[in-house]
Amino acid sequence: MARLTRERLVTVALELVDDEGGEALSMRSLSARVDRQVSSLYNHVTSRDDLIEALRERVVAGIDTSAFAEQEWDAALAAWARSYLTAFAAHPNVIRLLTNTPIRDASTFDMYERVVAALLAAGWPVADAVAVMRAVEALVLGSALDIVAPADLLDQASVPPGHPAMHTALDPALDGAFGADRAFELGLSAVLTGLKARHAAVTGSPVVPD
């Protein structure tokens, strides 16, 4: 029997959520997976909420924020968004669980600190900085769910008669033009274009073209 540790509990909890969804995560269901009494879990986590924050820490650990120390704010946001998407697309079932609980994890606030500090250093007003971050974050989390949706979620063969625009736009010959990956990149480009225009307006600096 493998030794029970906090790290192992988090690993098994993430596997449980990946397999069955966030609603299935309970101390009882987790104890069954690790073949221990429920009471023994409390030697490693204080509560289900503590466990959820440990899951948040595990997923966030895979998000790269190094671009904020190396690139302009808009390029750094784009790099962060792509890394964020990769981390959460690997565990889409955890998204609803994490977005429905208050953030208490220190490592998540460390990530946010780097993002917001870079935005403030770039001249964003303090009243806008978190909203800018959350605008990108919302795109990422929605896209993470979209990317793991069934490949035939939007399929030309399923378009009923009387919808010629959709039938044309879902032509398989367009080769992924309407897929989730392209939708994310298009959305990210649009969000950044809008943010750069707002940044120029609030700082009085010119919009730098891509």
C-alpha positions in Angstrom: 0.0 0.0 0.0 1.5 3.3 -1.1 2.3 5.8 1.7 -0.4 8.5 1.9 0.9 12.1 1.6 -0.7 15.4 0.8 0.8 15.3 -2.7 -0.6 11.8 -3.4 -4.0 12.9 -2.2 -4.0 15.9 -4.6 -2.9 13.6 -7.4 -5.7 11.1 -6.8 -8.2 13.9 -6.3 -7.3 15.4 -9.6 -7.7 12.0 -11.3 -11.1 11.7 -9.6 -12.2 15.1 -10.9 -10.8 14.3 -14.4 -12.7 11.0 -14.5 -16.0 11.9 -12.8 -16.3 15.7 -12.5 -16.0 18.1 -9.6 -19.3 17.2 -8.2 -17.9 13.7 -7.5 -15.2 15.0 -5.3 -15.8 14.4 -1.6 -13.7 13.2 1.3 -15.6 9.9 1.2 -15.1 9.3 -2.6 -11.4 10.3 -2.2 -10.9 7.9 0.7 -12.3 5.1 -1.4 -9.8 5.8 -4.1 -6.8 5.7 -1.8 -8.2 2.8 0.3 -8.1 4.6 3.6 -10.6 5.7 6.2 -12.0 9.2 5.8 -10.5 10.2 9.1 -7.0 9.5 7.9 -7.3 12.1 5.1 -7.5 14.8 7.6 -3.9 14.2 8.6 -3.0 15.7 5.2 -5.9 18.2 4.3 -8.1 20.1 6.7 -11.2 20.1 4.6 -12.7 19.7 1.1 -12.1 23.4 0.6 -8.4 22.9 1.5 -8.3 20.1 -1.0 -9.8 22.2 -3.7 -7.2 24.9 -3.1 -4.5 22.2 -3.4 -6.0 21.3 -6.7 -5.8 24.9 -7.8 -2.2 25.1 -6.7 -1.4 21.9 -8.7 -3.0 23.2 -12.0 -1.6 26.7 -11.6 1.9 25.3 -11.2 1.8 24.5 -14.9 1.2 28.1 -16.0 4.2 30.0 -17.2 4.4 33.7 -16.3 8.0 34.2 -17.2 7.0 36.4 -20.2 6.0 39.2 -17.9 9.7 39.7 -17.0 10.8 39.5 -20.6 8.2 41.0 -23.0 5.9 43.9 -23.5 2.6 43.6 -21.5 0.5 42.6 -24.5 2.9 39.9 -25.8 3.3 38.6 -22.2 -0.5 38.4 -21.8 -0.7 36.4 -25.0 2.0 34.0 -23.8 0.4 33.7 -20.4 -3.0 33.0 -22.0 -1.7 30.2 -24.2 0.1 28.6 -21.2 -3.0 29.0 -19.0 -5.1 27.3 -21.7 -2.7 24.3 -22.0 -2.8 23.8 -18.2 -6.6 23.9 -17.9 -7.4 22.1 -21.1 -5.6 19.2 -19.6 -8.1 19.2 -16.7 -11.3 20.8 -17.9 -13.5 19.2 -15.2 -11.6 21.2 -12.6 -12.7 24.5 -14.1 -16.2 24.7 -12.6 -14.9 23.4 -9.3 -12.3 26.2 -9.1 -14.5 29.0 -10.4 -17.2 28.3 -7.8 -14.9 28.6 -4.8 -13.1 31.7 -3.4 -9.4 31.8 -4.2 -7.2 31.2 -1.1 -4.2 29.5 -2.7 -1.0 31.6 -2.3 0.6 30.4 -5.5 -2.4 31.6 -7.5 -2.1 35.0 -5.9 1.6 34.9 -6.8 0.7 34.4 -10.4 -1.8 37.2 -10.3 0.7 39.5 -8.6 3.1 39.0 -11.5 0.4 39.7 -14.1 -1.1 42.8 -12.4 2.3 44.2 -11.4 3.4 44.0 -15.1 0.2 45.7 -16.2 0.7 48.5 -13.7 4.3 48.9 -14.7 3.1 49.3 -18.3 0.9 52.2 -17.3 -2.5 50.5 -16.9 -4.6 52.4 -14.3 -4.9 50.4 -11.0 -8.7 50.4 -11.5 -8.3 48.5 -14.8 -5.5 46.0 -14.0 -7.5 43.2 -12.5 -10.3 43.6 -15.1 -7.7 43.3 -17.9 -6.4 40.1 -16.4 -9.9 38.7 -15.9 -10.9 39.5 -19.4 -8.1 37.3 -20.7 -8.7 34.7 -18.1 -12.4 34.4 -19.1 -11.5 33.8 -22.7 -9.0 31.1 -21.6 -11.4 29.2 -19.4 -14.2 29.2 -21.9 -11.8 28.1 -24.6 -10.4 25.3 -22.4 -13.9 23.8 -22.3 -14.4 24.4 -26.0 -11.2 22.7 -26.9 -12.2 19.4 -25.2 -15.7 19.4 -26.6 -16.6 16.6 -29.0 -15.0 16.9 -32.5 -18.4 16.8 -34.0 -19.9 19.5 -31.8 -20.4 21.6 -34.9 -20.8 19.4 -37.9 -22.1 20.3 -41.3 -24.0 17.1 -41.6 -26.1 18.0 -38.5 -27.2 21.4 -39.9 -31.0 21.2 -40.5 -32.5 22.6 -43.7 -33.1 26.3 -43.8 -29.7 27.3 -42.4 -27.6 28.0 -45.5 -25.1 30.3 -43.8 -24.2 27.7 -41.2 -24.1 24.9 -43.8 -21.6 27.0 -45.8 -19.5 28.1 -42.8 -19.1 24.5 -41.6 -17.8 23.2 -44.9 -15.1 20.6 -44.0 -13.0 21.9 -46.8 -12.3 25.0 -44.7 -9.9 22.7 -42.8 -10.3 23.7 -39.1 -11.3 27.3 -39.7 -14.1 27.0 -37.3 -12.3 24.8 -34.8 -11.8 25.6 -31.1 -8.0 26.3 -31.5 -8.6 28.9 -34.2 -11.5 30.4 -32.2 -9.2 30.9 -29.2 -6.5 32.5 -31.3 -9.0 34.8 -33.1 -10.6 35.7 -29.7 -7.2 36.4 -28.1 -6.2 38.6 -31.0 -9.5 40.5 -30.8 -9.2 41.0 -27.0 -5.6 42.2 -27.3 -6.4 44.6 -30.1 -9.1 46.1 -27.9 -6.9 46.2 -24.9 -4.1 47.9 -26.8 -6.5 50.6 -28.0 -7.7 51.2 -24.5 -4.2 51.2 -23.1 -3.2 53.9 -25.7 -6.3 55.9 -24.7 -5.6 55.8 -21.0 -1.8 56.4 -21.2 -1.8 58.7 -24.2 0.7 56.5 -26.0 0.3 55.5 -29.7 -1.1 52.1 -30.6 1.8 49.9 -31.8 0.7 47.7 -34.7 1.3 44.0 -34.6 
